[in-house]
C-alpha cells in the first residue's frame, strides 16, 4: 500500500542549503510495517513534499508491534520511484 500523503506532516522548519537544495524533517505515522515503508516507491504519493536528504521519522505498525524508523530520502526523481534509506546511527559516531 502506498503512503497516505495526508499523514506526512512537517516536524521542523525546512532549511534552504542552496537555492536548489531544501531539506527538512517530516513525521509519518502509519499502520504499515517498516519493511513496507522502506520499499522503493512507497512515498511516491508524497513526491511534491519531499527532497533528497529530507529526514522522515516513520512511526510504523501502530496497530501491531510499533516500531520507529528514521529514514533519509535518497532520490526523488520526476518519474520513477522515490527511495529512502534507514539512517544508520552507528555511522555517525
N, CA, C and O atoms as a MOPAC input file, in Angstrom:
PM7 MOZYME 1SCF
protein

 N      0.84600 1    -1.17600 1     0.00000 1
 C      0.00000 1     0.00000 1     0.00000 1
 C      0.89200 1     1.24200 1     0.00000 1
 O      1.85300 1     1.29700 1     0.76800 1
 N      0.60600 1     2.22400 1    -0.82700 1
 C      1.43200 1     3.44100 1    -0.85000 1
 C      1.16000 1     4.33900 1     0.36400 1
 O      0.16100 1     4.17700 1     1.06500 1
 N      2.04300 1     5.25500 1     0.58500 1
 C      1.90600 1     6.21000 1     1.68800 1
 C      0.64400 1     7.04300 1     1.52700 1
 O      0.20000 1     7.32100 1     0.41300 1
 N      0.08400 1     7.42900 1     2.64900 1
 C     -1.03000 1     8.36900 1     2.66800 1
 C     -0.41000 1     9.76400 1     2.79400 1
 O      0.09500 1    10.12600 1     3.85600 1
 N     -0.44800 1    10.53800 1     1.71800 1
 C      0.24400 1    11.83700 1     1.71800 1
 C     -0.28700 1    12.78500 1     2.78600 1
 O      0.40600 1    13.72700 1     3.17000 1
 N     -1.50000 1    12.55400 1     3.27000 1
 C     -2.07400 1    13.42400 1     4.29500 1
 C     -1.52600 1    13.11500 1     5.68500 1
 O     -1.69200 1    13.91800 1     6.60200 1
 N     -0.87700 1    11.96900 1     5.85500 1
 C     -0.27000 1    11.62700 1     7.14600 1
 C      1.15000 1    12.17700 1     7.28000 1
 O      1.68900 1    12.22800 1     8.38600 1
 N      1.75400 1    12.58400 1     6.17900 1
 C      3.11900 1    13.12100 1     6.21300 1
 C      3.04500 1    14.59000 1     6.61700 1
 O      2.54300 1    15.42800 1     5.86800 1
 N      3.55300 1    14.89000 1     7.81000 1
 C      3.48100 1    16.25900 1     8.31100 1
 C      4.88400 1    16.80000 1     8.57900 1
 O      5.83500 1    16.04200 1     8.77000 1
 N      4.98500 1    18.09900 1     8.58900 1
 C      6.26500 1    18.73800 1     8.85600 1
 C      6.59300 1    18.60900 1    10.33900 1
 O      5.75100 1    18.87600 1    11.19700 1
 N      7.83800 1    18.19500 1    10.63500 1
 C      8.28100 1    18.07900 1    12.01700 1
 C      9.29400 1    19.17500 1    12.35200 1
 O      9.73300 1    19.29300 1    13.49600 1
 N      9.65800 1    19.96900 1    11.35500 1
 C     10.58900 1    21.07500 1    11.57800 1
 C     10.47000 1    22.06000 1    10.42500 1
 O      9.84400 1    21.77400 1     9.40500 1
 N     11.07000 1    23.19600 1    10.60200 1
 C     11.13100 1    24.17100 1     9.52500 1
 C     12.13600 1    23.68700 1     8.48800 1
 O     13.23400 1    23.26000 1     8.84200 1
 N     11.77500 1    23.75000 1     7.22900 1
 C     12.71000 1    23.37800 1     6.16900 1
 C     13.81700 1    24.41500 1     6.07800 1
 O     13.61200 1    25.59400 1     6.36900 1
 N     14.99800 1    23.95300 1     5.66800 1
 C     16.16100 1    24.82000 1     5.56000 1
 C     16.67300 1    24.76100 1     4.12500 1
 O     16.85000 1    23.68200 1     3.55900 1
 N     16.90500 1    25.92600 1     3.55000 1
 C     17.46100 1    26.00300 1     2.20000 1
 C     18.97900 1    25.97700 1     2.30800 1
 O     19.59300 1    26.95700 1     2.73000 1
 N     19.58200 1    24.85900 1     1.92900 1
 C     21.03900 1    24.73900 1     1.93600 1
 C     21.60300 1    25.55600 1     0.77800 1
 O     22.59500 1    26.27000 1     0.92600 1
 N     20.95300 1    25.43700 1    -0.37600 1
 C     21.23900 1    26.26400 1    -1.54500 1
 C     19.88000 1    26.59000 1    -2.16600 1
 O     18.84300 1    26.17600 1    -1.64700 1
 N     19.88300 1    27.32500 1    -3.26500 1
 C     18.61000 1    27.64300 1    -3.91600 1
 C     17.89000 1    26.40500 1    -4.43500 1
 O     16.67300 1    26.42600 1    -4.62000 1
 N     18.63200 1    25.33000 1    -4.67100 1
 C     18.02200 1    24.12600 1    -5.23300 1
 C     17.94800 1    22.96700 1    -4.24000 1
 O     17.33700 1    21.94200 1    -4.54300 1
 N     18.54700 1    23.10700 1    -3.08000 1
 C     18.50700 1    22.04000 1    -2.06600 1
 C     17.81400 1    22.53700 1    -0.81700 1
 O     18.33800 1    23.38900 1    -0.09900 1
 N     16.64300 1    22.00500 1    -0.56500 1
 C     15.86300 1    22.35400 1     0.62200 1
 C     15.60900 1    21.06700 1     1.38600 1
 O     15.05900 1    20.11400 1     0.83500 1
 N     16.00400 1    21.03500 1     2.64400 1
 C     15.81800 1    19.83400 1     3.45200 1
 C     15.04200 1    20.16500 1     4.71200 1
 O     14.99800 1    21.31300 1     5.15300 1
 N     14.43900 1    19.15100 1     5.27300 1
 C     13.67700 1    19.32100 1     6.49700 1
 C     13.43900 1    17.97100 1     7.13500 1
 O     14.06500 1    16.97700 1     6.76800 1
 N     12.53700 1    17.94400 1     8.08700 1
 C     12.19000 1    16.71400 1     8.76800 1
 C     10.67500 1    16.56100 1     8.73400 1
 O      9.93000 1    17.51800 1     8.94700 1
 N     10.23900 1    15.33700 1     8.46100 1
 C      8.81600 1    15.02700 1     8.39000 1
 C      8.48800 1    13.94000 1     9.40800 1
 O      9.35500 1    13.15500 1     9.79200 1
 N      7.23900 1    13.90200 1     9.83800 1
 C      6.73100 1    12.85400 1    10.72200 1
 C      5.67600 1    12.08500 1     9.95600 1
 O      4.80800 1    12.67800 1     9.31500 1
 N      5.75000 1    10.74100 1    10.02400 1
 C      4.80600 1     9.91600 1     9.28000 1
 C      4.32000 1     8.74400 1    10.13700 1
 O      5.02900 1     7.74600 1    10.26300 1
 N      3.12100 1     8.84600 1    10.73100 1
 C      2.54800 1     7.72100 1    11.47900 1
 C      1.75900 1     6.81400 1    10.53800 1
 O      1.07500 1     7.29600 1     9.63500 1
 N      1.85700 1     5.49300 1    10.75200 1
 C      1.17600 1     4.55000 1     9.86300 1
 C      0.98800 1     3.18600 1    10.52500 1
 O      1.70000 1     2.83300 1    11.46600 1
 N      0.03400 1     2.44000 1    10.02500 1
 C     -0.14100 1     1.04700 1    10.43300 1
 C      0.73600 1     0.12200 1     9.59700 1
 O      0.82800 1    -1.06800 1     9.89900 1
 N      1.38200 1     0.64000 1     8.55400 1
 C      2.26400 1    -0.16100 1     7.71100 1
 C      3.55800 1    -0.47900 1     8.46000 1
 O      3.96700 1     0.26400 1     9.35200 1
 N      4.19200 1    -1.58100 1     8.09300 1
 C      5.42500 1    -2.01300 1     8.75400 1
 C      6.63800 1    -1.24700 1     8.22800 1
 O      6.55700 1    -0.56100 1     7.21000 1
 N      7.74700 1    -1.37200 1     8.92800 1
 C      8.99200 1    -0.73900 1     8.48100 1
 C      9.37500 1    -1.26700 1     7.09600 1
 O      9.81700 1    -0.49700 1     6.24300 1
 N      9.20900 1    -2.56200 1     6.87000 1
 C      9.54200 1    -3.14200 1     5.55500 1
 C      8.71000 1    -2.49700 1     4.44900 1
 O      9.23300 1    -2.22300 1     3.36900 1
 N      7.43900 1    -2.25200 1     4.69800 1
 C      6.58200 1    -1.62300 1     3.68900 1
 C      6.99100 1    -0.17800 1     3.45200 1
 O      7.06100 1     0.27400 1     2.30900 1
 N      7.26100 1     0.54600 1     4.53100 1
 C      7.58700 1     1.97300 1     4.44800 1
 C      8.91900 1     2.21400 1     3.73800 1
 O      9.10100 1     3.25000 1     3.09800 1
 N      9.84400 1     1.27000 1     3.84500 1
 C     11.15800 1     1.45600 1     3.22300 1
 C     11.22200 1     0.92000 1     1.79000 1
 O     12.26200 1     1.02300 1     1.14000 1
 N     10.14300 1     0.36000 1     1.30100 1
 C     10.13300 1    -0.15400 1    -0.07400 1
 C     10.18700 1     1.00200 1    -1.07100 1
 O      9.56000 1     2.04100 1    -0.86800 1
 N     10.94000 1     0.80500 1    -2.14400 1
 C     11.02600 1     1.82100 1    -3.20300 1
 C      9.63400 1     2.12000 1    -3.73100 1
 O      8.86500 1     1.20800 1    -4.03300 1
 N      9.31900 1     3.38500 1    -3.84000 1
 C      8.03100 1     3.81000 1    -4.37300 1
 C      6.96100 1     4.03800 1    -3.32200 1
 O      5.90600 1     4.59300 1    -3.62900 1
 N      7.21000 1     3.61900 1    -2.08000 1
 C      6.19100 1     3.78300 1    -1.04000 1
 C      5.77900 1     5.24800 1    -0.89000 1
 O      4.59400 1     5.54700 1    -0.74400 1
 N      6.74200 1     6.15100 1    -0.92600 1
 C      6.45100 1     7.56900 1    -0.72800 1
 C      6.17200 1     8.32000 1    -2.03400 1
 O      6.18900 1     9.55000 1    -2.04200 1
 N      5.91700 1     7.61100 1    -3.13400 1
 C      5.59200 1     8.27900 1    -4.40300 1
 C      4.44500 1     9.27300 1    -4.28200 1
 O      4.52600 1    10.34000 1    -4.89100 1
 N      3.37000 1     8.98700 1    -3.52600 1
 C      2.28000 1     9.96400 1    -3.41800 1
 C      2.70400 1    11.26900 1    -2.72500 1
 O      2.00200 1    12.27600 1    -2.81700 1
 N      3.84400 1    11.25000 1    -2.03900 1
 C      4.33100 1    12.41200 1    -1.28900 1
 C      5.44100 1    13.15300 1    -2.03200 1
 O      6.05900 1    14.06200 1    -1.47800 1
 N      5.69200 1    12.77400 1    -3.26800 1
 C      6.80700 1    13.30000 1    -4.06500 1
 C      6.92600 1    14.82900 1    -3.99000 1
 O      8.03200 1    15.35000 1    -3.84000 1
 N      5.82800 1    15.53800 1    -4.08900 1
 C      5.85800 1    17.00900 1    -4.11700 1
 C      6.33100 1    17.60800 1    -2.79100 1
 O      6.77400 1    18.75600 1    -2.75600 1
 N      6.24100 1    16.84900 1    -1.71000 1
 C      6.60800 1    17.35200 1    -0.38500 1
 C      7.99000 1    16.89800 1     0.06900 1
 O      8.40300 1    17.19600 1     1.19000 1
 N      8.70700 1    16.18100 1    -0.79300 1
 C      9.99600 1    15.61800 1    -0.39800 1
 C     11.12200 1    16.12700 1    -1.27900 1
 O     10.91600 1    16.51000 1    -2.43100 1
 N     12.32000 1    16.12200 1    -0.70700 1
 C     13.53400 1    16.40400 1    -1.47100 1
 C     14.62300 1    15.48600 1    -0.93700 1
 O     14.51000 1    14.95200 1     0.16700 1
 N     15.67100 1    15.30600 1    -1.71800 1
 C     16.77800 1    14.45900 1    -1.29600 1
 C     17.34100 1    14.97900 1     0.02200 1
 O     17.50500 1    16.18500 1     0.20300 1
 N     17.63000 1    14.07800 1     0.92400 1
 C     18.17300 1    14.32200 1     2.26400 1
 C     17.14100 1    14.74600 1     3.29800 1
 O     17.49700 1    14.95700 1     4.45700 1
 N     15.87900 1    14.87600 1     2.91800 1
 C     14.84400 1    15.10600 1     3.92400 1
 C     14.80400 1    13.89600 1     4.84700 1
 O     14.89700 1    12.75600 1     4.39100 1
 N     14.66700 1    14.14400 1     6.13700 1
 C     14.53900 1    13.06300 1     7.10400 1
 C     13.06100 1    12.80800 1     7.38200 1
 O     12.26500 1    13.74200 1     7.47100 1
 N     12.70600 1    11.53500 1     7.51700 1
 C     11.33400 1    11.14900 1     7.84800 1
 C     11.38200 1    10.28900 1     9.09900 1
 O     12.02900 1     9.24200 1     9.11300 1
 N     10.70000 1    10.72800 1    10.15200 1
 C     10.52600 1     9.90300 1    11.34200 1
 C      9.27100 1     9.08200 1    11.08700 1
 O      8.15500 1     9.60000 1    11.13200 1
 N      9.46600 1     7.79400 1    10.81900 1
 C      8.34500 1     6.91500 1    10.48100 1
 C      7.94000 1     6.12200 1    11.71400 1
 O      8.69800 1     5.28600 1    12.20500 1
 N      6.74400 1     6.39100 1    12.20600 1
 C      6.16800 1     5.69800 1    13.35900 1
 C      5.30800 1     4.57500 1    12.78400 1
 O      4.16400 1     4.80500 1    12.39000 1
 N      5.85600 1     3.36700 1    12.73700 1
 C      5.28400 1     2.27000 1    11.95000 1
 C      4.51400 1     1.24500 1    12.78200 1
 O      4.69100 1     1.14500 1    13.99700 1
 N      3.66200 1     0.49100 1    12.09900 1
 C      2.92100 1    -0.65400 1    12.64800 1
 C      2.18400 1    -0.28700 1    13.93600 1
 O      2.22800 1    -1.02700 1    14.91900 1
 N      1.51500 1     0.84800 1    13.92100 1
 C      0.84400 1     1.33900 1    15.11600 1
 C     -0.33200 1     0.47500 1    15.55300 1
 O     -0.79200 1     0.59300 1    16.68900 1
 N     -0.82600 1    -0.39000 1    14.67300 1
 C     -1.91500 1    -1.28800 1    15.04400 1
 C     -1.40100 1    -2.68200 1    15.40600 1
 O     -2.19500 1    -3.59700 1    15.62400 1
 N     -0.08300 1    -2.84700 1    15.47100 1
 C      0.51200 1    -4.14500 1    15.78700 1
 C      1.61700 1    -3.98900 1    16.79900 1
 O      1.37000 1    -3.65100 1    17.95600 1
 N      2.84600 1    -4.23800 1    16.36400 1
 C      4.01700 1    -4.05900 1    17.20800 1
 C      4.71900 1    -2.79300 1    16.74500 1
 O      5.48600 1    -2.83800 1    15.78300 1
 N      4.47700 1    -1.66500 1    17.40500 1
 C      5.02200 1    -0.38900 1    16.94600 1
 C      6.54400 1    -0.40600 1    16.81900 1
 O      7.25000 1    -1.01100 1    17.62600 1
 N      7.02100 1     0.27100 1    15.79100 1
 C      8.45500 1     0.40300 1    15.54400 1
 C      8.71400 1     1.80300 1    15.00400 1
 O      7.87400 1     2.38400 1    14.31700 1
 N      9.87600 1     2.33000 1    15.32200 1
 C     10.25100 1     3.65900 1    14.86300 1
 C     11.43000 1     3.53600 1    13.91000 1
 O     12.39700 1     2.83300 1    14.20400 1
 N     11.35400 1     4.20900 1    12.78000 1
 C     12.46100 1     4.19400 1    11.81300 1
 C     12.75800 1     5.62300 1    11.37700 1
 O     11.85100 1     6.38500 1    11.04300 1
 N     14.02500 1     5.97000 1    11.38400 1
 C     14.45800 1     7.25300 1    10.84300 1
 C     14.92500 1     6.99500 1     9.42600 1
 O     15.84600 1     6.21000 1     9.19800 1
 N     14.28300 1     7.66200 1     8.46800 1
 C     14.59900 1     7.46400 1     7.05900 1
 C     15.19800 1     8.72400 1     6.46700 1
 O     14.86700 1     9.83500 1     6.88100 1
 N     16.08200 1     8.54600 1     5.49600 1
 C     16.61700 1     9.65900 1     4.72200 1
 C     16.16300 1     9.45000 1     3.28600 1
 O     16.34000 1     8.36600 1     2.73000 1
 N     15.58300 1    10.47500 1     2.68400 1
 C     15.16300 1    10.38500 1     1.29000 1
 C     16.42200 1    10.40000 1     0.42900 1
 O     17.24200 1    11.31300 1     0.52700 1
 N     16.56600 1     9.37800 1    -0.41800 1
 C     17.77200 1     9.25200 1    -1.23500 1
 C     17.55900 1     9.64500 1    -2.69100 1
 O     18.51700 1     9.97800 1    -3.38800 1
 N     16.31300 1     9.60800 1    -3.15400 1
 C     16.02900 1    10.01600 1    -4.53600 1
 C     14.56900 1    10.42800 1    -4.67100 1
 O     13.66800 1     9.78000 1    -4.13900 1
 N     14.36200 1    11.52100 1    -5.39500 1
 C     13.00900 1    11.99800 1    -5.71100 1
 C     12.99300 1    12.33800 1    -7.20200 1
 O     12.98600 1    13.51100 1    -7.57800 1
 N     12.98800 1    11.30800 1    -8.04200 1
 C     13.00800 1    11.56900 1    -9.48500 1
 C     11.66500 1    12.10700 1    -9.96800 1
 O     10.63200 1    11.86900 1    -9.34100 1
 N     11.68300 1    12.81900 1   -11.06600 1
 C     10.43700 1    13.34300 1   -11.64500 1
 C      9.50600 1    12.20100 1   -12.03200 1
 O      8.28600 1    12.32200 1   -11.91600 1
 N     10.07600 1    11.10300 1   -12.48800 1
 C      9.31700 1     9.88300 1   -12.76000 1
 C     10.08100 1     8.73600 1   -12.12600 1
 O     11.28300 1     8.85200 1   -11.88800 1
 N      9.42200 1     7.66000 1   -11.85600 1
 C     10.07000 1     6.54600 1   -11.17500 1
 C      9.84000 1     6.62800 1    -9.68100 1
 O      9.05600 1     7.44900 1    -9.20400 1
 N     10.52900 1     5.77300 1    -8.94800 1
 C     10.25300 1     5.63100 1    -7.52400 1
 C     11.04900 1     6.56800 1    -6.62500 1
 O     12.25300 1     6.75200 1    -6.80400 1
 N     10.35500 1     7.15600 1    -5.65900 1
 C     11.00000 1     7.84600 1    -4.55100 1
 C     11.64100 1     6.75200 1    -3.70200 1
 O     11.01000 1     5.73100 1    -3.43200 1
 N     12.88900 1     6.95500 1    -3.28000 1
 C     13.55500 1     5.96200 1    -2.45000 1
 C     14.04400 1     6.57600 1    -1.15300 1
 O     14.34900 1     7.76600 1    -1.07400 1
 N     14.10900 1     5.72300 1    -0.13500 1
 C     14.59400 1     6.12600 1     1.18800 1
 C     15.57800 1     5.08000 1     1.69300 1
 O     15.64500 1     3.96900 1     1.16700 1
 N     16.32800 1     5.44200 1     2.70300 1
 C     17.23700 1     4.50900 1     3.36200 1
 C     17.11500 1     4.72800 1     4.86000 1
 O     16.94200 1     5.85800 1     5.31800 1
 N     17.20400 1     3.66100 1     5.61100 1
 C     17.19500 1     3.77800 1     7.07400 1
 C     18.48100 1     4.44700 1     7.50300 1
 O     19.56000 1     4.06700 1     7.04800 1
 N     18.38400 1     5.43800 1     8.37200 1
 C     19.55900 1     6.14600 1     8.86800 1
 C     20.31900 1     5.20300 1     9.81600 1
 O     19.74700 1     4.65200 1    10.75600 1
 N     21.59600 1     5.03700 1     9.54900 1
 C     22.45900 1     4.19800 1    10.36500 1
 C     23.10700 1     5.08300 1    11.43000 1
 O     24.07500 1     5.79200 1    11.15500 1
 N     22.56900 1     5.03500 1    12.63800 1
 C     23.07600 1     5.89000 1    13.71300 1
 C     24.50500 1     5.56300 1    14.07800 1
 O     25.22600 1     6.43800 1    14.55600 1
 N     24.94400 1     4.32000 1    13.86800 1
 C     26.30200 1     3.94100 1    14.23600 1
 C     27.33800 1     4.56400 1    13.31400 1
 O     28.49900 1     4.71200 1    13.69700 1
 N     26.93000 1     4.93300 1    12.09800 1
 C     27.86500 1     5.52500 1    11.14000 1
 C     28.25600 1     6.94300 1    11.53300 1
 O     29.24900 1     7.46700 1    11.03000 1
 N     27.50200 1     7.56600 1    12.41400 1
 C     27.78000 1     8.95900 1    12.77100 1
 C     28.64600 1     9.08400 1    14.01700 1
 O     28.90000 1    10.19400 1    14.48400 1
 N     29.09800 1     7.96900 1    14.55600 1
 C     29.92500 1     8.04600 1    15.77800 1
 C     31.36700 1     7.84000 1    15.46400 1
 O     32.20500 1     7.87200 1    16.36500 1

